[in-house]
Amino acid sequence: MDEIIKKKLKLLAAKYIRKTFLYNPLAFLRAQIQKQRRLFIRETWLMRRAFKRRSCRLYTRISKKIRSNARPTAALIFSRTLWNPDHPLHLHGSGRMQKEAFSCLQNAGFTTYFAGEEDHIYPKEITGADLIVTVVLPMNELPATASGATLLYTCNTHAIERERRLHIASKKWDLPLEPESSRGTREQNLLAYERSDYLLIAENDLGVKNFLSNGVPENKIKRYNNCVDIGIWTPGDLKRSKFTYVCYASALGIRKGLPALIEAWKNWYAGQDAELFLLGTPTIVSDILLGCRKGSPFSGIHIDLQTYPAQFKPLIEFLKSCHIAVLPTLEDAQPSSLLEMTACGLPVITTTESGVEFENEFCIYVKPNSIEDLCEAFESWYERRDRIQDFGIKARMFIENNHSWPIFRRHFRDIILKVALEWGIMLSAN
């Protein structure tokens, strides 16, 4: 019944409209104009909505700078804890990285401000900067009104791929997952990827492919190399009497490939003149697998798990005396510990998932969680132990040419200048 009434009302309305327009052509004309006007307003609104956020922000910032004639500003949001000169990691790892990045921004011609990810609330000179370099958590805390170009330090493998690999390993070895890293949860990382304009990625081609396959546009990716202080991590002349493999890493657990490494050593070691040292920060998994944090839990394996001070001289001297660096990590972004061991002139056993692009002349790549591959790698280097010095020289040269701080400064400055050009940021000192 309601449908019949609606149809009659529509017919009456149509008759009224025809009658009105027949006797009042002006009313018909006004109706047509109003219709076209509504269509125009809607199309304009849709165009504005589709207009790229980046272009809108670009126009806002350029017009503001032209009016004020001010020097462009940059903000670096990293770790306030590591920014403290009294902190042991102030000039090591991430502490050194943020110092170098800050200097690069200044030398590029920016008035540069610093904030810590611990701050949570950021002043106008940070949120209103023309260019913002940050890590994951502050990226998600920046207000929507921030108009500058944003560059995000990803620090690890893509969050989705990282989670997938860790769950596979946890199931394979029947071990608990380690707690979320300080770099944020999967959801926090994905939100930061979406909000940022560029991703700063220290990865090889496989690592970059993981970002591309998970929907990150190629033009959003800016690659750089993680670096070490080649003046501190140097090769040594004196080597241990036994052929020594060493695994040195922070949070030595599932993520660093510890379960496969232990099982592979048990399968390969049969009294050879060799030994394996495990050094680094202990985890729940290392406690389960090893049962202690210092000593020799298995034949040929020696462990000393603790939080080592930055650039700890006894540790550096020990690494120099070893023969082969081992880090079968499941996911990483050119970890500092691997670069440091290689800088000490050690040939390498690692995975392509580590993010490095080491040459095959001094590096054997193994599959993640592969006991067989690790056994073959142990045997391959052991058979060539008489020529290990030659491989170590090539490893050291690669670090000098690709992972030293002068290399980082050049790459990072190039990235900043390209972003500034793309965003119309006018620098006085290029």
ABEGO torsion letter per residue (X at the ends): XAAAAAAAAAAAAAAAAAAAAAABAAAAAAAAAAAAAAAAAAAAAAAAAABBAAAAAAAAAAAAAAAAGBBBBBBBBBBAAAABAABAAAABEAAAAAAAAAAAAAAAGBBBBBBBAAAGBBBAAAAABABBBBBAAAAAABBAABABBBBBBAGBBBAAAAAAAAAAAAAAAGBBBBBBBAAEBAAAAAAAAAABABBBBBBBAAAAAAAAAAGBBAAABBBBBBBBBAAABBBBABBBABBBBBBBBBGBBAAAGAAAAAAAAAAABAGBBBBBBBBEBBBAAAAAAAGBABEBABBGBBBBBBBBBBGBAAAAAAAAABABBBBBBABBBGBAAAAAAAAAGBBBBBBAAAGBABBAAABBBBBBGBAAAAAAAAAAAAAAAAAAAAAAAAAAAAAAAAABAAAAAAAAAAAAAAAAAAAGBBBABX
